Amino acid sequence: MAATIHAHGRLLAGEVGELAGVSGTAIGQWARWGYIRASISTGEPYVYGVEDALEAAIVSELLSRGVRHRDVLRTIERLGDAYGDWPLSAAPLGTTRAGDRTCVVLREPGGPWVLHPRGWQLSATPRDVDEVRVRLNRRG
């Protein structure tokens, strides 16, 4: 029987925003759009766990690198089954440039998988991949 994984802590949107380096309003929008979730409570006010804050920090990082909003959402949707409730912080992700786009890369054994409009495609040629790491804002 698999253990149930639950979120830790109790953070409001403004606190999650401080950790992720964005506004509390952005956190609320990201929750409504499906980029992150409020694992502790979805009633007013939304209450987030530490794991949700980590996901928000990765969303912020991907967007700051130029990954399109819809590609962030597609990444989450395509990783969910394999990587659980917090797929962005569980998956070994990176980004790379493909023409004029910044693409999400899934770094798994057997080669890097690049997210394209039709889904994950194994990269036939080696790419420069900039690893995505969880970084919480420490500026306070």
C-alpha positions as CSV (number, residue, x, y, z in Angstrom):
1,M,0.0,0.0,0.0
2,A,1.5,3.4,-1.1
3,A,1.9,6.0,1.6
4,T,-0.2,9.1,1.3
5,I,2.0,12.2,0.9
6,H,0.6,15.4,2.4
7,A,1.6,19.0,2.3
8,H,3.5,20.6,5.1
9,G,3.0,24.0,6.7
10,R,0.4,26.7,6.3
11,L,1.2,29.6,4.0
12,L,-1.0,32.3,2.5
13,A,-0.6,33.5,-1.0
14,G,1.5,36.6,0.0
15,E,3.9,34.4,1.9
16,V,4.2,31.9,-1.0
17,G,4.7,34.9,-3.3
18,E,7.6,36.2,-1.1
19,L,9.3,32.8,-1.3
20,A,8.8,32.4,-5.0
21,G,9.7,36.0,-5.8
22,V,6.3,37.1,-7.2
23,S,3.2,38.8,-5.9
24,G,0.5,37.1,-3.8
25,T,-1.8,38.1,-6.6
26,A,0.3,36.0,-9.1
27,I,0.1,33.1,-6.7
28,G,-3.7,33.3,-6.6
29,Q,-3.8,33.5,-10.4
30,W,-1.5,30.5,-10.8
31,A,-3.6,28.5,-8.5
32,R,-6.8,29.3,-10.5
33,W,-5.0,28.6,-13.8
34,G,-3.7,25.2,-12.5
35,Y,0.1,26.0,-12.3
36,I,0.1,25.4,-8.6
37,R,-2.5,24.3,-6.1
38,A,-3.5,25.2,-2.6
39,S,-2.9,21.8,-0.9
40,I,-4.0,22.8,2.6
41,S,-7.3,24.6,1.8
42,T,-9.1,25.7,-1.3
43,G,-11.6,27.8,0.7
44,E,-11.2,31.5,1.3
45,P,-8.4,32.2,2.1
46,Y,-6.5,29.6,0.0
47,V,-3.8,28.0,2.2
48,Y,-0.7,26.6,0.6
49,G,1.9,24.0,1.8
50,V,5.6,24.3,1.5
51,E,5.5,21.9,-1.4
52,D,3.2,24.3,-3.2
53,A,5.7,27.2,-2.6
54,L,8.4,25.0,-4.2
55,E,6.2,24.5,-7.2
56,A,5.6,28.2,-7.4
57,A,9.3,28.9,-7.3
58,I,9.8,26.6,-10.3
59,V,6.9,28.2,-12.2
60,S,8.5,31.6,-11.5
61,E,11.9,30.3,-12.7
62,L,10.5,28.8,-15.9
63,L,8.6,32.0,-16.8
64,S,11.7,34.1,-16.1
65,R,13.6,32.0,-18.5
66,G,11.1,32.7,-21.3
67,V,9.1,29.5,-21.2
68,R,5.6,30.2,-22.4
69,H,2.7,30.1,-19.9
70,R,0.9,27.4,-21.9
71,D,4.1,25.3,-22.0
72,V,4.4,25.5,-18.2
73,L,0.8,24.2,-17.9
74,R,1.5,21.5,-20.5
75,T,4.6,20.4,-18.6
76,I,2.5,20.1,-15.4
77,E,-0.2,18.1,-17.2
78,R,2.3,15.7,-18.9
79,L,4.3,15.1,-15.7
80,G,1.5,14.6,-13.3
81,D,1.0,10.9,-13.6
82,A,4.7,10.0,-13.4
83,Y,5.8,12.6,-10.8
84,G,2.8,13.0,-8.5
85,D,1.1,16.0,-6.9
86,W,4.1,18.3,-7.2
87,P,5.6,17.3,-10.5
88,L,7.8,20.4,-11.2
89,S,9.8,19.9,-8.0
90,A,9.9,16.1,-8.4
91,A,11.0,15.9,-12.1
92,P,14.6,16.5,-13.2
93,L,13.9,19.6,-15.4
94,G,15.9,22.0,-17.4
95,T,15.4,24.4,-20.2
96,T,17.0,24.8,-23.6
97,R,16.6,27.1,-26.6
98,A,15.0,25.8,-29.8
99,G,15.0,28.5,-32.4
100,D,13.2,31.5,-30.9
101,R,11.6,29.4,-28.1
102,T,12.7,28.4,-24.6
103,C,11.7,24.8,-24.2
104,V,11.3,22.6,-21.1
105,V,13.6,19.6,-20.9
106,L,13.0,16.4,-18.9
107,R,16.4,15.0,-18.1
108,E,15.9,11.2,-17.8
109,P,18.1,8.2,-18.4
110,G,18.4,7.6,-22.2
111,G,18.6,11.3,-23.1
112,P,16.9,14.6,-22.7
113,W,13.3,14.8,-23.6
114,V,12.2,18.2,-25.0
115,L,8.6,19.3,-24.7
116,H,7.2,20.3,-28.1
117,P,3.6,21.1,-29.1
118,R,3.0,17.4,-29.8
119,G,4.5,16.2,-26.6
120,W,7.8,15.0,-25.3
121,Q,10.4,14.2,-28.0
122,L,13.7,12.6,-27.4
123,S,16.4,15.0,-28.5
124,A,18.5,13.4,-31.2
125,T,21.3,15.9,-30.9
126,P,23.0,17.0,-27.6
127,R,21.6,20.3,-26.4
128,D,22.8,22.8,-23.9
129,V,20.5,22.3,-21.0
130,D,20.2,24.8,-18.1
131,E,19.1,22.8,-15.1
132,V,16.1,24.1,-13.1
133,R,16.7,24.0,-9.4
134,V,14.3,25.0,-6.6
135,R,15.4,28.4,-5.4
136,L,13.4,30.2,-2.7
137,N,13.6,34.0,-2.6
138,R,15.8,35.1,0.3
139,R,15.4,38.9,-0.2
140,G,12.4,39.1,2.2
